[in-house]
Amino acid sequence: MAVTEAELKRIFAEAVREITGRRSVPEIEVGFYPFAGLNSYIRLRSNRLYVKLSDILRGAPRRVHQALAHILVAKLFRRKADDECERIYRAYTADPAILRAAELARRHRGRKRILGPQGRYRNLEQAFQRLNRLYFGGALRMPILTWSPYRSRTVLGHLDHTHRTLVISRLLDDPRIPEFFFEYVLFHEMLHLVYPPRTINGKRYYHTAEFREAERRFKDYERAKALAERIANGRWHRR
């Protein structure tokens, strides 16, 4: 039987007391929302706790909601979540039925902004074809390729398996970014087409040992990794 709103409020109140040690807890508003996946959110405003849970979790057992409440409240108050709670929640969300529901939600509810492969200075399709021939024997089927809307330096690229869309940060569409580094980021995301994420003991792994070994095939791997770290830490300045 699905938990009621009143039960959810009690579960989150218990989590707040346990994690903070406070006897009194703020007013709690909690509900299920049609998110594009398993995302859930929590925030504290004006002594009121707002909790939004993915509707995919509506039928989850009480202990799963208790585990998630502990995880969310611990994150809110910057505490370490209990390992057992992490295990319970990961195990539930790794169930094939839940994974399928999450995938369908992302596919039908999620919106992907596609700006296309042609940048101002670089073309993703041409680069993909070149790297595909060089490192994959031309065997990879080209996904949807697009530049991101923003010049992110923390997320230089990602592969959305649900929509089969490969996104590269607009930051790399710049002649002042070395060509070898742009190609390394694209090559890294192309590897995700060959080595999809694996779920082990309820946890998703995107960069397996096989992935890391294949990544080292890139001809400028060491230089690219060093530059990636400098960019992520804000220690690279365009001249």
C-alpha positions as CSV (number, residue, x, y, z in Angstrom):
1,M,0.0,0.0,0.0
2,A,1.3,3.4,-0.9
3,V,2.2,5.8,1.9
4,T,-0.2,8.7,2.6
5,E,0.8,12.3,2.7
6,A,0.3,12.3,6.5
7,E,2.7,9.3,6.8
8,L,5.3,11.1,4.6
9,K,5.2,14.1,6.8
10,R,5.8,11.9,9.9
11,I,8.6,10.2,8.1
12,F,10.4,13.4,7.3
13,A,9.7,14.8,10.7
14,E,11.4,11.7,12.2
15,A,14.3,12.2,9.9
16,V,14.8,15.8,10.9
17,R,14.7,14.9,14.6
18,E,17.1,12.1,14.2
19,I,19.7,14.0,12.1
20,T,19.5,17.4,13.8
21,G,18.7,16.4,17.3
22,R,15.9,19.0,17.4
23,R,12.7,18.2,19.3
24,S,10.6,20.7,17.2
25,V,10.5,20.4,13.4
26,P,9.4,22.9,10.8
27,E,6.1,22.7,9.0
28,I,6.4,20.1,6.3
29,E,4.9,20.2,2.8
30,V,5.5,17.0,0.8
31,G,4.0,15.6,-2.4
32,F,4.7,13.6,-5.6
33,Y,5.5,15.3,-8.9
34,P,5.8,14.1,-12.5
35,F,9.6,14.7,-12.8
36,A,11.6,13.4,-15.8
37,G,13.2,10.7,-13.7
38,L,13.9,9.8,-10.1
39,N,14.9,13.3,-8.9
40,S,13.6,14.4,-5.6
41,Y,14.1,17.8,-4.0
42,I,14.1,19.4,-0.5
43,R,14.5,22.9,0.7
44,L,13.9,24.9,3.9
45,R,12.3,28.4,3.6
46,S,10.9,30.5,6.4
47,N,10.8,27.6,8.8
48,R,8.9,25.4,6.4
49,L,10.3,22.3,4.8
50,Y,9.3,21.7,1.2
51,V,9.8,18.2,-0.2
52,K,9.1,17.2,-3.8
53,L,9.3,13.5,-4.7
54,S,9.3,11.8,-8.0
55,D,5.9,10.2,-8.6
56,I,7.8,7.1,-9.7
57,L,8.3,6.5,-5.9
58,R,4.6,6.7,-5.1
59,G,4.3,3.0,-4.6
60,A,7.6,2.5,-2.8
61,P,7.6,0.7,0.6
62,R,7.7,2.7,3.8
63,R,11.3,1.8,4.5
64,V,12.4,3.2,1.1
65,H,10.7,6.5,1.9
66,Q,12.4,6.5,5.3
67,A,15.7,5.9,3.7
68,L,15.2,8.7,1.1
69,A,14.0,11.0,3.8
70,H,17.2,10.4,5.8
71,I,19.3,11.0,2.6
72,L,17.5,14.2,1.7
73,V,17.5,15.7,5.2
74,A,21.1,14.8,5.7
75,K,22.0,16.6,2.5
76,L,19.9,19.6,3.5
77,F,21.8,19.9,6.8
78,R,25.1,18.9,5.3
79,R,25.4,15.7,7.3
80,K,26.6,12.3,6.1
81,A,23.7,10.0,5.1
82,D,23.6,6.6,6.8
83,D,25.2,3.9,4.7
84,E,22.2,1.5,5.2
85,C,19.8,4.2,4.0
86,E,21.9,4.7,0.9
87,R,21.9,0.9,0.4
88,I,18.2,0.5,0.8
89,Y,17.4,3.4,-1.6
90,R,19.9,2.3,-4.3
91,A,18.7,-1.3,-4.2
92,Y,15.1,-0.1,-4.7
93,T,15.9,2.3,-7.6
94,A,18.1,-0.4,-9.2
95,D,15.1,-2.7,-9.6
96,P,14.5,-3.3,-13.4
97,A,10.9,-2.1,-13.1
98,I,11.9,1.1,-11.5
99,L,14.7,1.7,-13.9
100,R,12.3,1.2,-16.8
101,A,9.8,3.6,-15.3
102,A,12.5,6.2,-14.8
103,E,13.7,5.8,-18.4
104,L,10.2,6.2,-19.8
105,A,9.7,9.3,-17.6
106,R,12.9,10.8,-19.0
107,R,11.9,9.9,-22.5
108,H,8.4,11.3,-22.4
109,R,8.7,14.1,-19.9
110,G,12.3,15.3,-20.4
111,R,13.1,18.0,-22.9
112,K,16.4,18.2,-24.6
113,R,17.4,21.5,-26.2
114,I,19.1,20.6,-29.5
115,L,21.2,23.4,-31.0
116,G,22.8,21.2,-33.6
117,P,26.4,20.1,-34.4
118,Q,27.6,23.2,-36.3
119,G,29.3,25.6,-33.9
120,R,30.8,29.0,-34.7
121,Y,34.3,27.5,-35.2
122,R,33.9,23.7,-35.0
123,N,31.6,21.0,-36.4
124,L,30.7,18.1,-34.1
125,E,29.7,15.8,-36.9
126,Q,32.9,16.2,-38.8
127,A,34.9,15.7,-35.6
128,F,32.8,12.6,-34.7
129,Q,33.4,11.0,-38.1
130,R,37.2,11.7,-37.9
131,L,37.5,10.2,-34.4
132,N,35.2,7.3,-35.3
133,R,37.5,6.3,-38.2
134,L,40.7,6.8,-36.1
135,Y,39.7,5.0,-32.9
136,F,36.6,2.9,-33.6
137,G,37.2,1.7,-37.1
138,G,34.1,3.6,-38.2
139,A,31.8,1.2,-36.3
140,L,30.0,3.7,-34.1
141,R,26.5,4.8,-35.1
142,M,26.3,8.6,-34.8
143,P,24.0,9.9,-32.1
144,I,22.3,13.3,-32.1
145,L,25.2,15.8,-31.7
146,T,24.7,19.2,-30.3
147,W,26.5,22.0,-28.6
148,S,25.3,23.0,-25.1
149,P,23.5,26.4,-24.7
150,Y,26.1,27.5,-22.1
151,R,29.9,27.7,-21.8
152,S,30.2,25.2,-18.9
153,R,33.7,24.5,-17.7
154,T,32.5,21.9,-15.0
155,V,30.5,19.7,-17.4
156,L,32.5,19.7,-20.7
157,G,30.3,17.0,-22.3
158,H,27.8,14.3,-21.5
159,L,25.9,11.5,-23.3
160,D,22.2,11.2,-22.7
161,H,21.5,7.5,-23.2
162,T,17.8,7.9,-23.0
163,H,17.6,10.4,-25.9
164,R,20.8,9.1,-27.5
165,T,22.2,12.7,-27.5
166,L,25.8,13.7,-27.2
167,V,26.3,17.2,-25.9
168,I,29.6,19.2,-25.8
169,S,30.0,22.4,-23.9
170,R,29.9,25.6,-25.9
171,L,33.2,26.5,-24.1
172,L,35.0,24.2,-26.5
173,D,33.7,26.0,-29.6
174,D,36.6,28.4,-29.4
175,P,39.8,28.4,-31.5
176,R,41.7,29.3,-28.3
177,I,40.9,25.9,-26.9
178,P,43.5,23.4,-28.3
179,E,42.1,21.1,-31.0
180,F,43.6,18.0,-29.1
181,F,41.6,18.9,-26.0
182,F,38.3,19.4,-27.9
183,E,38.9,16.0,-29.6
184,Y,39.7,14.4,-26.2
185,V,36.4,15.5,-24.7
186,L,34.4,14.3,-27.7
187,F,36.4,11.0,-27.7
188,H,35.6,10.5,-24.0
189,E,31.8,10.9,-24.6
190,M,32.0,8.6,-27.6
191,L,33.5,5.9,-25.4
192,H,30.2,6.0,-23.4
193,L,28.5,4.6,-26.6
194,V,30.8,1.6,-26.3
195,Y,30.8,1.3,-22.5
196,P,27.4,2.1,-21.1
197,P,26.9,2.6,-17.4
198,R,26.8,-0.5,-15.2
199,T,24.8,-1.0,-12.0
200,I,26.7,-2.9,-9.3
201,N,25.1,-3.5,-5.9
202,G,22.6,-0.8,-6.6
203,K,25.1,1.9,-7.6
204,R,25.7,3.2,-11.1
205,Y,29.2,3.3,-12.5
206,Y,29.9,5.4,-15.6
207,H,33.7,5.0,-15.7
208,T,34.5,1.4,-15.3
209,A,38.1,-0.1,-15.4
210,E,37.4,-1.1,-19.1
211,F,36.4,2.5,-19.9
212,R,39.5,4.0,-18.2
213,E,41.7,1.6,-20.1
214,A,40.1,2.5,-23.4
215,E,40.4,6.2,-22.7
216,R,44.1,6.0,-22.4
217,R,44.2,5.1,-26.1
218,F,43.8,8.8,-26.9
219,K,47.0,10.1,-28.3
220,D,47.2,13.2,-26.2
221,Y,45.6,11.6,-23.1
222,E,48.1,12.9,-20.4
223,R,48.1,16.5,-21.8
224,A,44.3,16.5,-22.1
225,K,43.8,15.2,-18.6
226,A,46.1,17.9,-17.2
227,L,44.3,20.6,-19.1
228,A,40.9,19.3,-18.0
229,E,41.9,19.6,-14.4
230,R,43.1,23.2,-14.9
231,I,39.9,24.2,-16.6
232,A,37.7,22.6,-13.9
233,N,39.6,24.4,-11.2
234,G,39.5,27.7,-13.0
235,R,43.2,27.8,-13.5
236,W,43.2,28.1,-17.2
237,H,42.8,31.6,-18.7
238,R,42.2,32.3,-22.4
239,R,44.7,34.6,-24.0
